Amino acid sequence: MTRQKRSSSALEKAERRSAGLKAINPQLDLGGGLTLESYLLLIDTLRSHLITYNESLSFVDRAGSTVQDTEKQLGTLSERMLIAVAAKYGKDSYEYEMAGGTRKSERKRPTRKTSTVA
């Protein structure tokens, strides 16, 4: 399952506000470091950070999918290896047990419970 990509309501609001400020004066300077240029620069910085963040999530998702696929392949190969050991040495062999199987003679057999009629 992929991770939810992020958007920013603050970015959308700032973009709308910058359009209004630009309509007032494209070179707006309100003093004290409050300029339209610095405002637009910070908007671009946030946009860039969001893009980087969302791309990183995509890379993590891909890495997670790769791990899951490899786990499936490993599980399949493990099963095939155990089956091959059973075919070569038998299901009741010590080699089968060493490979991770349960020897046939050591399996617990289900026992039926006898009902007592009173």
N, CA, C and O atoms as CSV, one atom per row, in Angstrom:
chain,resi,resn,atom,element,x,y,z
A,1,MET,N,N,0.849,-1.178,0.000
A,1,MET,CA,C,0.000,0.000,0.000
A,1,MET,C,C,0.894,1.241,0.000
A,1,MET,O,O,1.834,1.341,0.789
A,2,THR,N,N,0.599,2.152,-0.865
A,2,THR,CA,C,1.433,3.344,-0.987
A,2,THR,C,C,1.075,4.368,0.080
A,2,THR,O,O,-0.059,4.450,0.552
A,3,ARG,N,N,2.073,5.129,0.432
A,3,ARG,CA,C,1.856,6.181,1.420
A,3,ARG,C,C,1.193,7.382,0.752
A,3,ARG,O,O,1.410,7.656,-0.429
A,4,GLN,N,N,0.389,8.082,1.526
A,4,GLN,CA,C,-0.335,9.255,1.021
A,4,GLN,C,C,0.651,10.387,0.763
A,4,GLN,O,O,1.433,10.756,1.639
A,5,LYS,N,N,0.604,10.926,-0.434
A,5,LYS,CA,C,1.446,12.072,-0.766
A,5,LYS,C,C,0.876,13.308,-0.077
A,5,LYS,O,O,-0.318,13.385,0.212
A,6,ARG,N,N,1.752,14.267,0.176
A,6,ARG,CA,C,1.345,15.423,0.956
A,6,ARG,C,C,1.168,16.651,0.078
A,6,ARG,O,O,1.925,16.885,-0.864
A,7,SER,N,N,0.161,17.414,0.412
A,7,SER,CA,C,-0.013,18.733,-0.195
A,7,SER,C,C,0.000,19.730,0.959
A,7,SER,O,O,0.075,19.334,2.122
A,8,SER,N,N,-0.073,21.003,0.648
A,8,SER,CA,C,0.002,22.011,1.699
A,8,SER,C,C,-1.057,23.082,1.482
A,8,SER,O,O,-1.063,23.787,0.473
A,9,SER,N,N,-1.943,23.180,2.447
A,9,SER,CA,C,-2.952,24.237,2.364
A,9,SER,C,C,-2.294,25.604,2.571
A,9,SER,O,O,-2.745,26.605,2.016
A,10,ALA,N,N,-1.228,25.638,3.371
A,10,ALA,CA,C,-0.507,26.900,3.580
A,10,ALA,C,C,0.116,27.381,2.273
A,10,ALA,O,O,0.144,28.580,1.997
A,11,LEU,N,N,0.616,26.438,1.470
A,11,LEU,CA,C,1.207,26.802,0.182
A,11,LEU,C,C,0.141,27.349,-0.763
A,11,LEU,O,O,0.354,28.364,-1.426
A,12,GLU,N,N,-0.998,26.678,-0.823
A,12,GLU,CA,C,-2.078,27.146,-1.699
A,12,GLU,C,C,-2.561,28.536,-1.284
A,12,GLU,O,O,-2.800,29.400,-2.128
A,13,LYS,N,N,-2.698,28.737,0.023
A,13,LYS,CA,C,-3.149,30.039,0.532
A,13,LYS,C,C,-2.116,31.129,0.207
A,13,LYS,O,O,-2.477,32.235,-0.194
A,14,ALA,N,N,-0.838,30.803,0.385
A,14,ALA,CA,C,0.223,31.777,0.111
A,14,ALA,C,C,0.291,32.117,-1.379
A,14,ALA,O,O,0.559,33.262,-1.742
A,15,GLU,N,N,0.050,31.128,-2.239
A,15,GLU,CA,C,0.061,31.408,-3.680
A,15,GLU,C,C,-1.071,32.350,-4.068
A,15,GLU,O,O,-0.885,33.247,-4.891
A,16,ARG,N,N,-2.248,32.143,-3.471
A,16,ARG,CA,C,-3.369,33.057,-3.750
A,16,ARG,C,C,-3.060,34.462,-3.228
A,16,ARG,O,O,-3.346,35.460,-3.890
A,17,ARG,N,N,-2.476,34.521,-2.040
A,17,ARG,CA,C,-2.156,35.822,-1.463
A,17,ARG,C,C,-1.085,36.528,-2.284
A,17,ARG,O,O,-1.148,37.743,-2.474
A,18,SER,N,N,-0.101,35.773,-2.772
A,18,SER,CA,C,0.971,36.408,-3.553
A,18,SER,C,C,0.426,37.001,-4.849
A,18,SER,O,O,0.925,38.022,-5.322
A,19,ALA,N,N,-0.588,36.369,-5.422
A,19,ALA,CA,C,-1.205,36.925,-6.633
A,19,ALA,C,C,-1.827,38.282,-6.330
A,19,ALA,O,O,-1.718,39.213,-7.129
A,20,GLY,N,N,-2.476,38.392,-5.178
A,20,GLY,CA,C,-3.065,39.677,-4.779
A,20,GLY,C,C,-2.002,40.721,-4.495
A,20,GLY,O,O,-2.144,41.881,-4.881
A,21,LEU,N,N,-0.934,40.308,-3.818
A,21,LEU,CA,C,0.149,41.250,-3.515
A,21,LEU,C,C,0.844,41.712,-4.798
A,21,LEU,O,O,1.234,42.874,-4.915
A,22,LYS,N,N,0.993,40.803,-5.751
A,22,LYS,CA,C,1.620,41.147,-7.019
A,22,LYS,C,C,0.758,42.140,-7.793
A,22,LYS,O,O,1.279,42.982,-8.525
A,23,ALA,N,N,-0.568,42.041,-7.629
A,23,ALA,CA,C,-1.477,42.970,-8.303
A,23,ALA,C,C,-1.320,44.375,-7.731
A,23,ALA,O,O,-1.493,45.365,-8.442
A,24,ILE,N,N,-0.990,44.455,-6.439
A,24,ILE,CA,C,-0.773,45.775,-5.828
A,24,ILE,C,C,0.466,46.418,-6.438
A,24,ILE,O,O,0.427,47.546,-6.930
A,25,ASN,N,N,1.577,45.664,-6.394
A,25,ASN,CA,C,2.833,46.183,-6.929
A,25,ASN,C,C,3.793,44.999,-7.094
A,25,ASN,O,O,4.102,44.324,-6.112
A,26,PRO,N,N,4.268,44.736,-8.309
A,26,PRO,CA,C,5.180,43.601,-8.517
A,26,PRO,C,C,6.498,43.729,-7.747
A,26,PRO,O,O,7.180,42.728,-7.528
A,27,GLN,N,N,6.861,44.943,-7.338
A,27,GLN,CA,C,8.086,45.177,-6.577
A,27,GLN,C,C,7.758,45.575,-5.141
A,27,GLN,O,O,8.488,46.368,-4.547
A,28,LEU,N,N,6.688,45.049,-4.576
A,28,LEU,CA,C,6.181,45.454,-3.263
A,28,LEU,C,C,7.244,45.275,-2.180
A,28,LEU,O,O,7.850,44.212,-2.049
A,29,ASP,N,N,7.455,46.351,-1.402
A,29,ASP,CA,C,8.366,46.321,-0.255
A,29,ASP,C,C,7.661,47.015,0.888
A,29,ASP,O,O,7.447,48.227,0.852
A,30,LEU,N,N,7.295,46.242,1.913
A,30,LEU,CA,C,6.557,46.795,3.046
A,30,LEU,C,C,7.474,47.198,4.190
A,30,LEU,O,O,6.990,47.610,5.244
A,31,GLY,N,N,8.786,47.088,4.009
A,31,GLY,CA,C,9.737,47.470,5.041
A,31,GLY,C,C,9.966,46.331,6.026
A,31,GLY,O,O,9.144,45.425,6.158
A,32,GLY,N,N,11.079,46.398,6.700
A,32,GLY,CA,C,11.396,45.393,7.709
A,32,GLY,C,C,11.636,44.010,7.115
A,32,GLY,O,O,11.408,43.004,7.787
A,33,GLY,N,N,12.085,43.945,5.883
A,33,GLY,CA,C,12.356,42.660,5.239
A,33,GLY,C,C,11.135,41.997,4.638
A,33,GLY,O,O,11.219,40.875,4.138
A,34,LEU,N,N,9.987,42.685,4.682
A,34,LEU,CA,C,8.750,42.136,4.121
A,34,LEU,C,C,8.625,42.578,2.664
A,34,LEU,O,O,8.045,43.618,2.351
A,35,THR,N,N,9.191,41.745,1.786
A,35,THR,CA,C,9.116,42.053,0.363
A,35,THR,C,C,8.400,40.924,-0.363
A,35,THR,O,O,8.380,39.783,0.099
A,36,LEU,N,N,7.822,41.256,-1.489
A,36,LEU,CA,C,7.152,40.245,-2.304
A,36,LEU,C,C,8.173,39.224,-2.808
A,36,LEU,O,O,7.865,38.040,-2.946
A,37,GLU,N,N,9.371,39.687,-3.076
A,37,GLU,CA,C,10.419,38.789,-3.559
A,37,GLU,C,C,10.760,37.722,-2.516
A,37,GLU,O,O,10.885,36.547,-2.861
A,38,SER,N,N,10.914,38.112,-1.247
A,38,SER,CA,C,11.220,37.135,-0.193
A,38,SER,C,C,10.040,36.190,0.037
A,38,SER,O,O,10.227,35.012,0.341
A,39,TYR,N,N,8.825,36.720,-0.110
A,39,TYR,CA,C,7.612,35.911,0.048
A,39,TYR,C,C,7.550,34.835,-1.037
A,39,TYR,O,O,7.276,33.669,-0.753
A,40,LEU,N,N,7.810,35.242,-2.287
A,40,LEU,CA,C,7.802,34.292,-3.397
A,40,LEU,C,C,8.933,33.269,-3.271
A,40,LEU,O,O,8.770,32.109,-3.652
A,41,LEU,N,N,10.070,33.698,-2.741
A,41,LEU,CA,C,11.195,32.791,-2.544
A,41,LEU,C,C,10.840,31.697,-1.534
A,41,LEU,O,O,11.165,30.527,-1.736
A,42,LEU,N,N,10.171,32.089,-0.446
A,42,LEU,CA,C,9.770,31.109,0.562
A,42,LEU,C,C,8.689,30.169,0.021
A,42,LEU,O,O,8.673,28.986,0.360
A,43,ILE,N,N,7.797,30.682,-0.810
A,43,ILE,CA,C,6.785,29.832,-1.454
A,43,ILE,C,C,7.472,28.783,-2.326
A,43,ILE,O,O,7.113,27.606,-2.285
A,44,ASP,N,N,8.457,29.208,-3.114
A,44,ASP,CA,C,9.196,28.270,-3.964
A,44,ASP,C,C,9.964,27.244,-3.134
A,44,ASP,O,O,10.061,26.077,-3.515
A,45,THR,N,N,10.507,27.682,-2.005
A,45,THR,CA,C,11.233,26.764,-1.123
A,45,THR,C,C,10.305,25.682,-0.586
A,45,THR,O,O,10.656,24.502,-0.587
A,46,LEU,N,N,9.118,26.082,-0.126
A,46,LEU,CA,C,8.157,25.106,0.381
A,46,LEU,C,C,7.726,24.146,-0.727
A,46,LEU,O,O,7.630,22.940,-0.501
A,47,ARG,N,N,7.471,24.671,-1.910
A,47,ARG,CA,C,7.076,23.821,-3.034
A,47,ARG,C,C,8.170,22.789,-3.322
A,47,ARG,O,O,7.880,21.617,-3.563
A,48,SER,N,N,9.406,23.229,-3.296
A,48,SER,CA,C,10.539,22.341,-3.542
A,48,SER,C,C,10.645,21.256,-2.464
A,48,SER,O,O,10.904,20.092,-2.770
A,49,HIS,N,N,10.444,21.647,-1.201
A,49,HIS,CA,C,10.493,20.679,-0.097
A,49,HIS,C,C,9.375,19.646,-0.216
A,49,HIS,O,O,9.587,18.463,0.052
A,50,LEU,N,N,8.196,20.088,-0.615
A,50,LEU,CA,C,7.076,19.157,-0.793
A,50,LEU,C,C,7.359,18.153,-1.909
A,50,LEU,O,O,7.063,16.965,-1.776
A,51,ILE,N,N,7.924,18.633,-2.992
A,51,ILE,CA,C,8.270,17.737,-4.100
A,51,ILE,C,C,9.292,16.701,-3.635
A,51,ILE,O,O,9.154,15.511,-3.921
A,52,THR,N,N,10.311,17.159,-2.922
A,52,THR,CA,C,11.335,16.248,-2.404
A,52,THR,C,C,10.723,15.230,-1.455
A,52,THR,O,O,11.040,14.043,-1.527
A,53,TYR,N,N,9.853,15.686,-0.570
A,53,TYR,CA,C,9.183,14.810,0.396
A,53,TYR,C,C,8.362,13.742,-0.322
A,53,TYR,O,O,8.462,12.558,0.002
A,54,ASN,N,N,7.559,14.152,-1.287
A,54,ASN,CA,C,6.701,13.207,-2.002
A,54,ASN,C,C,7.514,12.218,-2.847
A,54,ASN,O,O,7.148,11.048,-2.964
A,55,GLU,N,N,8.616,12.694,-3.433
A,55,GLU,CA,C,9.488,11.783,-4.174
A,55,GLU,C,C,10.124,10.770,-3.236
A,55,GLU,O,O,10.265,9.598,-3.583
A,56,SER,N,N,10.509,11.222,-2.043
A,56,SER,CA,C,11.097,10.314,-1.053
A,56,SER,C,C,10.102,9.235,-0.650
A,56,SER,O,O,10.472,8.071,-0.494
A,57,LEU,N,N,8.841,9.619,-0.481
A,57,LEU,CA,C,7.810,8.627,-0.159
A,57,LEU,C,C,7.697,7.591,-1.274
A,57,LEU,O,O,7.524,6.402,-1.006
A,58,SER,N,N,7.794,8.036,-2.503
A,58,SER,CA,C,7.719,7.105,-3.629
A,58,SER,C,C,8.890,6.124,-3.611
A,58,SER,O,O,8.717,4.937,-3.889
A,59,PHE,N,N,10.089,6.629,-3.281
A,59,PHE,CA,C,11.254,5.746,-3.195
A,59,PHE,C,C,11.086,4.732,-2.068
A,59,PHE,O,O,11.429,3.561,-2.228
A,60,VAL,N,N,10.560,5.176,-0.935
A,60,VAL,CA,C,10.332,4.270,0.198
A,60,VAL,C,C,9.293,3.218,-0.175
A,60,VAL,O,O,9.452,2.043,0.157
A,61,ASP,N,N,8.236,3.629,-0.859
A,61,ASP,CA,C,7.212,2.677,-1.302
A,61,ASP,C,C,7.815,1.628,-2.238
A,61,ASP,O,O,7.528,0.437,-2.119
A,62,ARG,N,N,8.647,2.083,-3.163
A,62,ARG,CA,C,9.275,1.146,-4.100
A,62,ARG,C,C,10.192,0.182,-3.348
A,62,ARG,O,O,10.198,-1.016,-3.631
A,63,ALA,N,N,10.964,0.699,-2.394
A,63,ALA,CA,C,11.858,-0.164,-1.619
A,63,ALA,C,C,11.056,-1.188,-0.816
A,63,ALA,O,O,11.451,-2.350,-0.721
A,64,GLY,N,N,9.935,-0.760,-0.240
A,64,GLY,CA,C,9.084,-1.687,0.508
A,64,GLY,C,C,8.512,-2.771,-0.381
A,64,GLY,O,O,8.451,-3.935,0.015
A,65,SER,N,N,8.094,-2.400,-1.575
A,65,SER,CA,C,7.569,-3.385,-2.524
A,65,SER,C,C,8.650,-4.376,-2.934
A,65,SER,O,O,8.387,-5.570,-3.072
A,66,THR,N,N,9.859,-3.879,-3.127
A,66,THR,CA,C,10.974,-4.745,-3.491
A,66,THR,C,C,11.264,-5.747,-2.377
A,66,THR,O,O,11.516,-6.922,-2.641
A,67,VAL,N,N,11.228,-5.278,-1.136
A,67,VAL,CA,C,11.452,-6.170,0.009
A,67,VAL,C,C,10.367,-7.240,0.063
A,67,VAL,O,O,10.671,-8.414,0.276
A,68,GLN,N,N,9.113,-6.857,-0.126
A,68,GLN,CA,C,8.017,-7.828,-0.100
A,68,GLN,C,C,8.166,-8.863,-1.210
A,68,GLN,O,O,7.962,-10.056,-0.981
A,69,ASP,N,N,8.519,-8.413,-2.402
A,69,ASP,CA,C,8.705,-9.341,-3.518
A,69,ASP,C,C,9.838,-10.324,-3.229
A,69,ASP,O,O,9.720,-11.518,-3.505
A,70,THR,N,N,10.930,-9.814,-2.673
A,70,THR,CA,C,12.067,-10.670,-2.358
A,70,THR,C,C,11.712,-11.663,-1.255
A,70,THR,O,O,12.153,-12.811,-1.291
A,71,GLU,N,N,10.917,-11.229,-0.272
A,71,GLU,CA,C,10.462,-12.147,0.778
A,71,GLU,C,C,9.629,-13.282,0.193
A,71,GLU,O,O,9.776,-14.434,0.600
A,72,LYS,N,N,8.758,-12.964,-0.759
A,72,LYS,CA,C,7.954,-14.002,-1.409
A,72,LYS,C,C,8.844,-14.982,-2.160
A,72,LYS,O,O,8.651,-16.195,-2.080
A,73,GLN,N,N,9.824,-14.450,-2.892
A,73,GLN,CA,C,10.743,-15.310,-3.633
A,73,GLN,C,C,11.520,-16.219,-2.685
A,73,GLN,O,O,11.709,-17.404,-2.960
A,74,LEU,N,N,11.969,-15.646,-1.559
A,74,LEU,CA,C,12.728,-16.419,-0.584
A,74,LEU,C,C,11.866,-17.509,0.042
A,74,LEU,O,O,12.334,-18.630,0.239
A,75,GLY,N,N,10.617,-17.192,0.357
A,75,GLY,CA,C,9.703,-18.188,0.914
A,75,GLY,C,C,9.468,-19.334,-0.052
A,75,GLY,O,O,9.459,-20.499,0.347
A,76,THR,N,N,9.278,-19.004,-1.321
A,76,THR,CA,C,9.076,-20.029,-2.345
A,76,THR,C,C,10.313,-20.907,-2.488
A,76,THR,O,O,10.207,-22.131,-2.567
A,77,LEU,N,N,11.487,-20.276,-2.520
A,77,LEU,CA,C,12.724,-21.041,-2.650
A,77,LEU,C,C,12.956,-21.912,-1.419
A,77,LEU,O,O,13.409,-23.050,-1.546
A,78,SER,N,N,12.652,-21.396,-0.232
A,78,SER,CA,C,12.801,-22.187,0.996
A,78,SER,C,C,11.926,-23.431,0.943
A,78,SER,O,O,12.361,-24.524,1.305
A,79,GLU,N,N,10.699,-23.257,0.494
A,79,GLU,CA,C,9.771,-24.381,0.381
A,79,GLU,C,C,10.287,-25.404,-0.634
A,79,GLU,O,O,10.236,-26.609,-0.388
A,80,ARG,N,N,10.778,-24.921,-1.763
A,80,ARG,CA,C,11.301,-25.826,-2.785
A,80,ARG,C,C,12.536,-26.572,-2.294
A,80,ARG,O,O,12.719,-27.749,-2.603
A,81,MET,N,N,13.392,-25.879,-1.521
A,81,MET,CA,C,14.587,-26.525,-0.963
A,81,MET,C,C,14.191,-27.649,-0.018
A,81,MET,O,O,14.761,-28.738,-0.077
A,82,LEU,N,N,13.218,-27.396,0.856
A,82,LEU,CA,C,12.772,-28.412,1.808
A,82,LEU,C,C,12.145,-29.598,1.077
A,82,LEU,O,O,12.371,-30.750,1.446
A,83,ILE,N,N,11.360,-29.314,0.043
A,83,ILE,CA,C,10.747,-30.386,-0.746
A,83,ILE,C,C,11.830,-31.219,-1.442
A,83,ILE,O,O,11.714,-32.441,-1.530
A,84,ALA,N,N,12.877,-30.559,-1.933
A,84,ALA,CA,C,13.967,-31.272,-2.595
A,84,ALA,C,C,14.723,-32.157,-1.608
A,84,ALA,O,O,15.108,-33.275,-1.950
A,85,VAL,N,N,14.937,-31.669,-0.389
A,85,VAL,CA,C,15.591,-32.483,0.642
A,85,VAL,C,C,14.717,-33.688,0.964
A,85,VAL,O,O,15.221,-34.801,1.114
A,86,ALA,N,N,13.404,-33.468,1.071
A,86,ALA,CA,C,12.482,-34.576,1.348
A,86,ALA,C,C,12.511,-35.598,0.217
A,86,ALA,O,O,12.463,-36.802,0.468
A,87,ALA,N,N,12.591,-35.128,-1.022
A,87,ALA,CA,C,12.620,-36.049,-2.159
A,87,ALA,C,C,13.917,-36.853,-2.197
A,87,ALA,O,O,13.917,-38.028,-2.565
A,88,LYS,N,N,15.014,-36.217,-1.818
A,88,LYS,CA,C,16.309,-36.897,-1.891
A,88,LYS,C,C,16.544,-37.818,-0.698
A,88,LYS,O,O,17.030,-38.937,-0.867
A,89,TYR,N,N,16.204,-37.357,0.512
A,89,TYR,CA,C,16.530,-38.108,1.721
A,89,TYR,C,C,15.316,-38.756,2.385
A,89,TYR,O,O,15.473,-39.663,3.203
A,90,GLY,N,N,14.120,-38.308,2.047
A,90,GLY,CA,C,12.909,-38.849,2.659
A,90,GLY,C,C,12.410,-37.935,3.774
A,90,GLY,O,O,13.183,-37.201,4.390
A,91,LYS,N,N,11.094,-37.997,4.021
A,91,LYS,CA,C,10.501,-37.116,5.032
A,91,LYS,C,C,10.774,-37.579,6.457
A,91,LYS,O,O,10.493,-36.849,7.408
A,92,ASP,N,N,11.319,-38.784,6.619
A,92,ASP,CA,C,11.604,-39.283,7.961
A,92,ASP,C,C,13.102,-39.270,8.244
A,92,ASP,O,O,13.555,-39.901,9.199
A,93,SER,N,N,13.874,-38.559,7.425
A,93,SER,CA,C,15.326,-38.556,7.588
A,93,SER,C,C,15.778,-37.438,8.520
A,93,SER,O,O,15.073,-36.458,8.760
A,94,TYR,N,N,16.998,-37.635,9.034
A,94,TYR,CA,C,17.589,-36.600,9.883
A,94,TYR,C,C,17.954,-35.368,9.049
A,94,TYR,O,O,17.927,-34.245,9.551
A,95,GLU,N,N,18.293,-35.584,7.779
A,95,GLU,CA,C,18.616,-34.467,6.891
A,95,GLU,C,C,17.398,-33.563,6.700
A,95,GLU,O,O,17.523,-32.339,6.660
A,96,TYR,N,N,16.237,-34.170,6.584
A,96,TYR,CA,C,14.987,-33.403,6.446
A,96,TYR,C,C,14.762,-32.556,7.696
A,96,TYR,O,O,14.346,-31.401,7.610
A,97,GLU,N,N,15.043,-33.144,8.853
A,97,GLU,CA,C,14.897,-32.405,10.113
A,97,GLU,C,C,15.931,-31.282,10.197
A,97,GLU,O,O,15.624,-30.185,10.664
A,98,MET,N,N,17.154,-31.557,9.744
A,98,MET,CA,C,18.207,-30.541,9.764
A,98,MET,C,C,17.863,-29.375,8.842
A,98,MET,O,O,18.269,-28.241,9.095
A,99,ALA,N,N,17.114,-29.653,7.772
A,99,ALA,CA,C,16.725,-28.604,6.823
A,99,ALA,C,C,15.531,-27.793,7.324
A,99,ALA,O,O,15.128,-26.822,6.683
A,100,GLY,N,N,14.969,-28.185,8.458
A,100,GLY,CA,C,13.872,-27.404,9.028
A,100,GLY,C,C,12.526,-28.085,8.991
A,100,GLY,O,O,11.535,-27.509,9.438
A,101,GLY,N,N,12.460,-29.303,8.467
A,101,GLY,CA,C,11.199,-30.034,8.422
A,101,GLY,C,C,10.979,-30.825,9.705
A,101,GLY,O,O,11.899,-30.997,10.505
A,102,THR,N,N,9.775,-31.297,9.887
A,102,THR,CA,C,9.459,-32.164,11.019
A,102,THR,C,C,9.402,-33.590,10.495
A,102,THR,O,O,8.652,-33.901,9.569
A,103,ARG,N,N,10.213,-34.454,11.108
A,103,ARG,CA,C,10.244,-35.849,10.658
A,103,ARG,C,C,8.863,-36.466,10.776
A,103,ARG,O,O,8.102,-36.177,11.699
A,104,LYS,N,N,8.566,-37.325,9.809
A,104,LYS,CA,C,7.249,-37.957,9.745
A,104,LYS,C,C,6.967,-38.767,11.004
A,104,LYS,O,O,5.834,-38.794,11.484
A,105,SER,N,N,7.979,-39.421,11.534
A,105,SER,CA,C,7.777,-40.250,12.725
A,105,SER,C,C,7.589,-39.414,13.988
A,105,SER,O,O,7.138,-39.932,15.010
A,106,GLU,N,N,7.928,-38.136,13.929
A,106,GLU,CA,C,7.801,-37.270,15.106
A,106,GLU,C,C,6.569,-36.375,15.060
A,106,GLU,O,O,6.352,-35.568,15.963
A,107,ARG,N,N,5.782,-36.512,14.035
A,107,ARG,CA,C,4.568,-35.697,13.945
A,107,ARG,C,C,3.562,-36.156,14.978
A,107,ARG,O,O,3.423,-37.352,15.233
A,108,LYS,N,N,2.877,-35.230,15.557
A,108,LYS,CA,C,1.814,-35.569,16.497
A,108,LYS,C,C,0.575,-35.906,15.694
A,108,LYS,O,O,0.142,-35.145,14.829
A,109,ARG,N,N,0.027,-37.039,15.994
A,109,ARG,CA,C,-1.190,-37.444,15.296
A,109,ARG,C,C,-2.383,-37.049,16.151
A,109,ARG,O,O,-2.361,-37.217,17.370
A,110,PRO,N,N,-3.408,-36.533,15.522
A,110,PRO,CA,C,-4.591,-36.160,16.302
A,110,PRO,C,C,-5.270,-37.413,16.856
A,110,PRO,O,O,-5.390,-38.435,16.182
A,111,THR,N,N,-5.698,-37.293,18.084
A,111,THR,CA,C,-6.406,-38.411,18.710
A,111,THR,C,C,-7.854,-38.016,18.884
A,111,THR,O,O,-8.181,-36.874,19.206
A,112,ARG,N,N,-8.700,-38.984,18.663
A,112,ARG,CA,C,-10.125,-38.719,18.835
A,112,ARG,C,C,-10.480,-38.850,20.301
A,112,ARG,O,O,-10.016,-39.749,21.002
A,113,LYS,N,N,-11.292,-37.953,20.728
A,113,LYS,CA,C,-11.770,-38.032,22.103
A,113,LYS,C,C,-12.948,-38.996,22.135
A,113,LYS,O,O,-13.862,-38.925,21.313
A,114,THR,N,N,-12.897,-39.875,23.083
A,114,THR,CA,C,-14.012,-40.815,23.205
A,114,THR,C,C,-15.082,-40.173,24.062
A,114,THR,O,O,-14.808,-39.624,25.129
A,115,SER,N,N,-16.274,-40.251,23.583
A,115,SER,CA,C,-17.369,-39.652,24.345
A,115,SER,C,C,-17.856,-40.661,25.376
A,115,SER,O,O,-18.034,-41.845,25.090
A,116,THR,N,N,-18.059,-40.159,26.556
A,116,THR,CA,C,-18.561,-41.024,27.624
A,116,THR,C,C,-20.054,-40.817,27.742
A,116,THR,O,O,-20.530,-39.700,27.947
A,117,VAL,N,N,-20.780,-41.899,27.609
A,117,VAL,CA,C,-22.231,-41.834,27.712
A,117,VAL,C,C,-22.607,-42.244,29.121
A,117,VAL,O,O,-22.267,-43.343,29.559
A,118,ALA,N,N,-23.299,-41.381,29.831
A,118,ALA,CA,C,-23.637,-41.674,31.220
A,118,ALA,C,C,-25.038,-42.183,31.362
A,118,ALA,O,O,-25.479,-42.477,32.474
